[in-house]
Amino acid sequence: MAPAPRLVLITPPSGEIEEVEGLLGAAAQTVDLLVLRWPKLSVAEVVSRIRRLLQIEPRPPLAAHGRFDLALSLGLEGVHLGEGDLPPALVRSQAPDLVIGCSRHDPAGVGRSRAADYCTVSPFAPTLSKPGAAPLTRAEFVRCCASEGPAVLALGGVDSSNATEALDCGAAGIATIRGVFGRSDPEAALYELREMVGDEDLSSRSPEAEA
């Protein structure tokens, strides 16, 4: 299994592809995995977007959301499975080299996902993506992080204001959408989050080091 990612970036579900393309260079320096999630688009439209991104270098590792067949056929590095998608163990048996992530919401779900490389656990905080969803209590999130499963990444309302709190609860890292997309300076947000989750080689990857 691959090392667990510490910073996962997820595309806005209704965002424009140009917004993603514009961040690929900075994401290549900061993000361990970019999850491509466009639930309202047709498969053909998703494939078209992915092929556009694959033409850009540098770029971070890419993961298809929910479709490991697309990940394999398009040569992506990973797949992220929702609660209703195929179980991680089955995907692992068919695609052993993919980075496999999954969405979970409680300790039992994390425990059932040992074949995955990581789990996002949500919602960590109030989030615009799911305005009616009550966030997990700190105790609930701590129990998720302590479960005998893959590394837990905090998702849902996570940004630079609370990423450290998630790590203090035992999270191995964070996953975010609006902690980056929609910010006034999304590239700066990426580097700030990377510093918070940790990376021993960050100094060699930062904009200042390239100046």
N, C-alpha and C positions, 0 to 999 in steps of 0.2 A: 504493500500500500504506500501511496505517496505521503510525504510529510503534510501534516494538516496546514492549511492556509491560515494566516493571521489577519489578513485584510481582504475581504471579498467585496467587490463592487457589483451592484445589480442595476441593470438599466431601468429607467422609468418605464412603466408599462405602456404609456401613451406618448413617449418622447419621440423626437425626431432623430433620425439616424445621424444627421450632421452633428448633433450635440455629442453623440457618442464618439464619432470620428475625431472631433476636435480634442477629445480628452485621451485618445489612445497613447500618444507619446508620453504624457505624464503618468498615465496608468501603467505603462510598461516599466516605469521606474519605481512604482510604489505598490501596485496591486498584485496579489498572489493569484487571483482568479477574477475574471469578469464574466458574470452570469448574464446571458442574453435572454431576457424575458419580455416578450411582446404578446400577451395573451389575446389581444383583440385582432391580431393580424392572421391572415391565412398562412398555411404552411409555405406556399409559394413565396409570399411576401417575406416571411422569416428567412427562408433560404436565400433570397435575393439580398437581404440586409447582411446576413452572415458572410456571403461571398464578397461583398464590398469591404467588410472589415478585414477579411483574410488577405486582401491585397495591400494592406497598410502595414508598414514596418517603421519603427518597432511597435510592438503591441504586446499586451499581457496575454497569458494563457486564457483561452475562451472556453466557456461551458454553455451548452444548450440547456434550456430550462424544460424539463419534463420529457425530452425526446432523445433517448440515447441512440436511436437509429440515425438521427440527424448528426449527432456528435461523431458517430463512426463514419458515416458516409461523407461528411465534409471535412474530416480530419481534425476535429477539435480536440482540445486537451481534456475536457471534462464534461460532466452532466450534473445538473442539479434537479433532484426529484422532489415533487410535492407530495403531500400526504396521500393523495389519490393515485399517484403514479406507481410504477413497478417497484417492488421492494429492492433495496440496495443489494441484498445477497444475490438476487437473480441477475441484476445488471452486472455485478462483479463477475459472476460465472461466465457471462457472455462477452464482457469487455474488461478484462483484468487490468489493462493499462490506463484506463480512464481515471481521472480524479472524480470521485463520486461524493456529492453532497446531498443532503436531504433537509426538508423543512419539518420541524417537530415543535411541539408545544408543551410537553410535560416529560417528567423523568421516564415514564414507561415507554414513550415514543423514542427517546434517546437510547434507551436500553435495547430496543428492538432493531437498532440500526448499526450494529457493530461492524457490518461489512462496508460501511461508508467511511470516507476519510474525514468527514466533518458533518455536523448538524448545525443548522441555524435554529435557534430557539427564540420564539417571538410570541407576543410583543414584549420587548424589554421595557419600553416606555410608550406613552401615548404617541400615536402615529397617524398622519393624514391618510395613509394607505388603507387603514382600517379604523375609521373614526369611532365606531361603536364598540371596539374591542377593548376590554379592560386589560391593562398591562399586568404581567406577572408580578407577584410580590417578590421582594428581595429573597425571602426564604424559599419560594418556589423556584426561582431562578438558580439559587445556590444548589438546590437539590438536583436540578437538571445538570448542572456542571459536574456534580459529584457522581452522577450515574455511571455505571460500567458500560459505556458506549464510546463512540468517537468523540473527538474534540468538539466542544460547544462554542459556537460563535453567536454573540448577541445580535439580534435583528429587531427592527421595529422602533423607530424614533431614536436611533443611535446616531450621535454626532460627536463633535469634539467636546461638548459640554458634559457628556455622561459616559464616554468610552472608558475612562479610567475606572469609573464605578463598576462597569461590567467586568473589567479585568480583575478588579478587587474581589468580585463575587466568585471568581474561578474560571471565567471564560478564557478560552485560548486565543480569542481574537474577536473581531467584529465584522458584521456585514451591514452594508448601508446602501440606501438609494439617495434619499434627500439630504444625507449628511454631506453629499458632494454635488449631485445634480441639482440645479436651481440655486446654488450659492452664488454670491456675487463674484467670487474667485474660486471656481471649483478646483483648479490645479493646486492652489495654496491649501485648500481643504484636504486634498489627497495627501500632500506631504505632511501636514499636521497630524492626520490620522495615522500615517505610517510611523511617525516618530512616537506616537502614543502606544501603538501596539508593539513596537520594537523591531529593530533590524540592525544587526551588528555591522552590516555594510552600507547603512543608510548614507553615511557621509560621502561615500564614493558615488552614490546615485542621486544626490540632491542637486538642484539647479546651481547652488553656489559652487559645488565642486566642478561643474562643467563650465563655469564662467571664465 
